[in-house]
């Protein structure tokens, strides 16, 4: 039996390889959350239902010489399923190591572009969760923005690039995943920034990320300027980087807009959301490249494997930016909210430092798809 790492699975997604993916989790789990690709052929047969009896699912499988990738929740059932397929004569079968849990934790760094006066900007794509983090590098110094709890990935990346992490920023208090911001700052002896409007109950120290706060790195500095942009949370703050990029946090996505209800404040914050999107953002240049903190589907990813688009294009195509009437906008937002993320309230408590959770609990809290956008 051959094994496939989540890194290798990610390459199949990004390279748009035609692949048969046999998911042996329950139908409910598969329908809720799966490895996303427009080029995969999906077959979902819970292993508990066929228990190695390949003839029960053979009609849905490809020819015996075609590649089949098998995945489950943690990598155990997929190994049993792959073994059964091989014993039944299938020749090219792979079991995904670690299953969906490992897939949820994989981060794929993709270069966005160069900065005006030297330096680089990278987007870290969490393919299994839809989270997007960023690394800004200039003259051997780095800023990490909206890092996930897998802090080692950012440390290893910056070490390989020969740069030192000087600042870590969270654009808002996250509710769909556990932030690695405060922990990463402690691990690297760097400055941790958080919007104070989101930090009323935070129990650890931070520097206030307020409107017009400017953070710089490098000998010939690159500017990272904070723009207060509430609506997803009370403290949501966007970042203007190098006058080229607008990191929109969870306020604006490629195909949707941020939801205002994850702290139970939809009615109170929907007007803030509208003011940010319809009053503040239109003052920015249409040529700014919008880089959000999440994406909802693989369709939002461009040919380069990044999630990015010009602000002017979004005002032409994003339906969440096409509703001028305030009451209609409020109805659109409040009546099109998807289910809230799994364990979102406990995740908020962990991100405020008010509750602790061991590594296994943190993994379990994050299981499931990204649900930060209005549908």
Legacy VTK file of the C-alpha trace (Angstrom):
# vtk DataFile Version 3.0
C-alpha trace
ASCII
DATASET POLYDATA
POINTS 375 float
0.000 0.000 0.000
1.272 3.454 -0.920
0.964 6.425 1.405
0.227 9.998 0.331
1.204 12.946 2.529
-1.056 15.968 2.838
1.717 17.983 1.167
1.470 15.706 -1.863
-2.330 15.901 -1.765
-2.076 19.697 -1.742
0.050 19.594 -4.902
-2.660 17.563 -6.612
-5.221 20.236 -5.691
-3.046 23.185 -6.729
-1.851 21.487 -9.929
-5.467 20.646 -10.808
-4.744 16.956 -11.253
-7.624 14.686 -12.169
-7.850 12.319 -9.202
-10.377 9.816 -7.887
-10.833 10.489 -4.168
-12.502 7.723 -2.179
-13.707 9.240 1.101
-14.595 6.507 3.597
-16.043 8.766 6.301
-19.771 8.995 7.004
-22.026 10.587 4.383
-22.847 13.389 6.818
-19.194 14.207 7.479
-18.344 14.066 3.771
-21.199 16.386 2.813
-20.236 18.859 5.540
-16.526 19.013 4.753
-14.173 17.440 2.219
-10.957 17.959 0.284
-11.953 20.538 -2.297
-10.966 20.430 -5.959
-12.872 21.065 -9.168
-10.779 18.323 -10.783
-11.406 15.488 -8.329
-13.911 12.713 -8.883
-15.488 12.007 -5.487
-16.648 8.619 -4.270
-18.098 8.484 -0.750
-18.640 5.057 0.806
-18.335 4.857 4.618
-15.914 2.044 5.421
-18.174 0.869 8.232
-20.832 0.030 5.609
-18.690 -2.072 3.238
-15.933 -3.156 5.674
-13.451 -4.270 3.052
-15.968 -5.974 0.765
-14.837 -4.192 -2.383
-17.485 -5.777 -4.580
-20.089 -3.682 -2.727
-18.599 -0.425 -4.048
-16.851 -1.599 -7.238
-19.460 -0.107 -9.553
-18.491 3.398 -8.355
-14.749 2.868 -8.693
-12.557 3.456 -11.779
-10.635 0.750 -13.626
-8.156 -1.228 -11.575
-5.106 0.471 -13.074
-6.324 4.026 -12.382
-5.090 5.973 -9.356
-7.355 6.030 -6.302
-6.642 8.227 -3.267
-8.372 7.078 -0.078
-9.041 9.389 2.866
-10.789 9.110 6.250
-10.889 11.170 9.441
-7.493 10.237 10.920
-5.809 7.835 8.500
-6.808 4.510 10.057
-9.870 3.445 8.062
-8.266 4.670 4.837
-5.368 2.241 5.358
-7.791 -0.657 5.814
-9.785 0.433 2.769
-6.652 0.821 0.636
-5.424 -2.627 1.669
-8.780 -4.154 0.687
-8.634 -2.452 -2.707
-5.127 -3.738 -3.362
-6.149 -7.272 -2.398
-9.054 -6.942 -4.859
-6.630 -6.169 -7.683
-6.492 -2.372 -7.747
-2.943 -1.411 -8.647
-2.506 2.278 -7.841
-4.009 2.991 -4.428
-2.857 5.624 -1.923
-3.918 6.206 1.686
-3.699 9.833 2.895
-1.525 9.962 6.008
-3.341 11.517 8.962
-6.628 11.833 7.088
-8.787 14.942 7.240
-7.281 15.966 10.560
-3.835 16.285 8.965
-5.387 17.921 5.891
-6.949 20.562 8.132
-3.520 21.496 9.497
-1.582 21.765 6.242
-0.379 25.231 5.211
0.754 25.954 1.660
2.928 29.088 1.262
2.383 30.861 -2.063
4.164 34.045 -3.104
1.842 36.991 -3.753
4.493 39.341 -5.102
7.435 41.650 -4.496
7.241 44.881 -2.537
8.040 48.204 -4.173
11.476 48.751 -2.650
12.501 45.120 -2.151
10.970 42.482 0.054
8.237 39.900 -0.502
4.678 39.065 0.505
3.532 35.459 0.944
0.066 34.038 1.484
-0.195 30.860 3.578
-3.190 28.903 2.304
-4.810 26.474 4.730
-6.488 24.371 2.068
-8.418 22.182 4.483
-9.936 25.056 6.445
-9.983 28.073 4.144
-7.799 30.190 6.457
-5.311 32.631 4.936
-2.267 33.959 6.785
0.417 36.319 5.531
4.160 36.844 5.849
5.663 40.218 4.923
9.473 40.172 4.616
11.894 43.039 4.152
15.646 43.271 4.860
15.833 40.154 7.072
12.762 41.170 9.115
9.226 39.800 8.971
5.656 40.477 10.057
3.208 37.571 10.407
-0.492 38.375 9.965
-3.401 36.205 11.169
-1.262 33.125 11.893
-2.933 29.794 12.644
-2.118 27.696 15.713
0.500 25.752 13.690
3.149 28.295 14.650
6.043 26.009 13.723
5.157 26.438 10.037
5.827 30.195 10.226
8.980 29.794 12.301
10.408 27.183 9.941
9.532 29.277 6.877
11.157 32.464 8.177
14.199 30.533 9.382
14.638 29.080 5.886
14.345 32.586 4.413
16.875 33.966 6.885
14.518 36.583 8.354
13.585 37.418 11.949
9.961 37.779 13.025
9.557 41.264 14.549
5.759 41.655 14.690
2.707 39.395 14.797
-0.742 40.825 13.999
-4.286 39.531 14.393
-6.713 41.633 12.338
-9.535 40.683 14.741
-10.481 38.205 17.451
-11.034 34.984 15.511
-14.000 32.699 16.186
-13.674 29.962 13.570
-10.123 28.840 14.334
-7.571 29.124 17.094
-5.144 31.950 16.535
-1.435 31.351 16.823
-0.768 35.062 17.180
-0.009 35.484 20.864
1.844 32.167 21.089
3.957 32.916 18.018
4.894 36.339 19.408
5.994 34.726 22.674
7.990 32.046 20.839
9.854 34.612 18.740
10.098 37.464 21.267
8.220 39.725 18.861
5.477 42.308 19.355
1.876 41.074 19.300
-0.788 43.447 17.939
-4.567 43.150 18.400
-7.429 45.654 17.896
-8.372 46.946 21.377
-12.114 46.925 20.558
-11.859 43.109 20.387
-9.724 42.813 23.501
-12.083 43.773 26.353
-11.872 40.266 27.807
-8.377 39.314 26.637
-6.247 38.284 29.613
-2.771 38.529 28.037
-0.708 41.555 27.033
-0.785 43.048 23.539
-0.085 46.250 21.657
-3.246 48.056 20.490
-3.752 47.921 16.714
-5.669 51.167 16.264
-6.719 53.220 13.260
-3.661 54.694 11.488
-1.198 52.642 13.555
1.853 52.192 11.333
4.187 49.214 11.647
7.407 49.140 9.660
10.165 46.628 9.014
13.396 46.821 7.047
16.237 49.291 6.613
14.329 51.106 3.883
11.018 50.494 5.617
7.917 48.911 4.185
4.767 50.393 5.694
1.913 48.389 7.192
-0.890 50.790 8.081
-3.929 49.856 10.150
-7.389 50.955 8.979
-10.204 50.484 11.492
-12.932 48.602 9.582
-15.541 47.138 11.959
-18.390 44.873 10.970
-17.235 41.273 11.236
-16.205 42.057 14.800
-16.267 45.349 16.650
-12.508 45.647 16.319
-11.976 44.330 12.778
-9.012 46.166 11.298
-7.711 46.077 7.731
-4.083 46.558 6.762
-2.674 48.615 3.899
0.698 47.158 2.912
3.185 48.947 0.701
0.318 50.970 -0.833
-0.321 47.898 -3.006
-2.271 45.453 -0.883
-5.391 45.624 1.258
-5.539 42.837 3.822
-9.257 42.841 4.534
-9.371 40.328 7.383
-12.850 38.811 7.497
-14.637 41.959 6.302
-14.429 41.363 2.537
-13.875 38.126 0.630
-13.578 37.413 -3.075
-17.164 36.221 -3.566
-18.876 37.362 -0.371
-18.644 39.602 2.686
-18.003 38.943 6.369
-20.724 37.842 8.757
-21.372 40.037 11.816
-22.913 37.444 14.149
-20.141 35.257 15.567
-20.189 37.188 18.842
-24.002 37.272 18.826
-24.101 40.877 17.592
-25.549 40.647 14.060
-28.164 43.383 14.523
-25.712 45.677 16.304
-22.822 45.250 13.893
-24.531 45.025 10.503
-24.480 48.826 10.122
-20.754 48.865 10.918
-20.277 46.256 8.214
-22.192 48.344 5.697
-20.305 51.534 6.597
-16.962 49.797 6.128
-17.893 48.279 2.770
-19.967 51.135 1.336
-18.362 54.235 2.870
-14.759 53.485 3.859
-13.475 50.936 1.327
-14.714 52.902 -1.742
-12.249 55.663 -0.810
-9.365 53.299 -1.533
-7.784 52.881 -4.947
-9.493 50.364 -7.228
-6.030 48.968 -7.984
-5.391 47.730 -4.450
-5.075 43.944 -4.323
-7.532 42.599 -1.751
-6.153 39.737 0.342
-8.742 38.293 2.763
-8.202 36.178 5.885
-10.429 33.363 4.592
-11.981 31.902 1.488
-15.154 29.834 1.254
-14.528 27.610 -1.767
-11.831 26.593 -4.216
-13.584 28.764 -6.825
-12.127 31.851 -5.113
-8.589 30.700 -5.870
-6.922 32.107 -8.979
-4.589 30.461 -11.488
-1.542 31.235 -9.324
-3.010 29.309 -6.386
-3.621 32.489 -4.398
-6.801 34.125 -3.161
-6.576 37.721 -4.360
-8.384 40.267 -6.528
-8.347 43.991 -7.279
-10.730 46.044 -5.169
-12.296 47.604 -8.255
-13.110 44.167 -9.668
-14.802 43.170 -6.406
-17.034 46.262 -6.545
-18.107 45.124 -10.007
-18.647 41.428 -9.272
-19.107 40.746 -5.538
-22.860 40.616 -4.845
-22.332 41.712 -1.258
-21.148 45.081 -2.593
-24.128 45.642 -4.896
-26.887 46.423 -2.340
-27.141 50.188 -1.919
-30.352 50.274 0.146
-29.491 50.004 3.854
-32.581 47.994 4.839
-32.148 45.591 1.955
-28.489 45.158 2.920
-29.469 44.361 6.485
-31.954 41.736 5.306
-29.419 40.217 2.925
-26.873 39.830 5.702
-29.077 38.655 8.545
-31.150 36.252 6.423
-28.209 34.553 4.682
-26.055 33.440 7.583
-24.685 29.890 7.329
-24.428 27.639 10.406
-21.965 28.994 12.922
-18.508 27.383 13.077
-18.054 24.354 15.309
-17.244 25.311 18.913
-17.024 28.992 17.916
-17.745 30.296 21.416
-15.112 28.098 23.024
-12.640 29.070 20.292
-13.262 32.715 21.179
-12.586 31.940 24.841
-9.305 30.215 23.960
-8.290 33.122 21.709
-8.940 35.535 24.583
-6.756 33.435 26.896
-9.712 32.783 29.200
-9.795 29.048 28.570
-7.062 26.526 27.952
-7.154 23.512 25.672
-4.595 20.820 24.970
-3.405 20.190 21.391
-5.905 17.391 20.772
-8.818 19.518 21.981
-7.685 22.351 19.716
-7.695 20.047 16.710
-11.179 18.801 17.511
-12.562 22.320 18.007
-11.482 23.318 14.509
-12.881 20.303 12.649
-15.133 21.405 9.797
-15.260 24.002 7.016
-14.738 27.748 7.153
-17.982 29.631 7.885
-16.950 33.282 8.148
-18.887 34.615 5.154
-22.452 35.632 4.402
-23.781 33.208 1.791
LINES 1 376
375 0 1 2 3 4 5 6 7 8 9 10 11 12 13 14 15 16 17 18 19 20 21 22 23 24 25 26 27 28 29 30 31 32 33 34 35 36 37 38 39 40 41 42 43 44 45 46 47 48 49 50 51 52 53 54 55 56 57 58 59 60 61 62 63 64 65 66 67 68 69 70 71 72 73 74 75 76 77 78 79 80 81 82 83 84 85 86 87 88 89 90 91 92 93 94 95 96 97 98 99 100 101 102 103 104 105 106 107 108 109 110 111 112 113 114 115 116 117 118 119 120 121 122 123 124 125 126 127 128 129 130 131 132 133 134 135 136 137 138 139 140 141 142 143 144 145 146 147 148 149 150 151 152 153 154 155 156 157 158 159 160 161 162 163 164 165 166 167 168 169 170 171 172 173 174 175 176 177 178 179 180 181 182 183 184 185 186 187 188 189 190 191 192 193 194 195 196 197 198 199 200 201 202 203 204 205 206 207 208 209 210 211 212 213 214 215 216 217 218 219 220 221 222 223 224 225 226 227 228 229 230 231 232 233 234 235 236 237 238 239 240 241 242 243 244 245 246 247 248 249 250 251 252 253 254 255 256 257 258 259 260 261 262 263 264 265 266 267 268 269 270 271 272 273 274 275 276 277 278 279 280 281 282 283 284 285 286 287 288 289 290 291 292 293 294 295 296 297 298 299 300 301 302 303 304 305 306 307 308 309 310 311 312 313 314 315 316 317 318 319 320 321 322 323 324 325 326 327 328 329 330 331 332 333 334 335 336 337 338 339 340 341 342 343 344 345 346 347 348 349 350 351 352 353 354 355 356 357 358 359 360 361 362 363 364 365 366 367 368 369 370 371 372 373 374
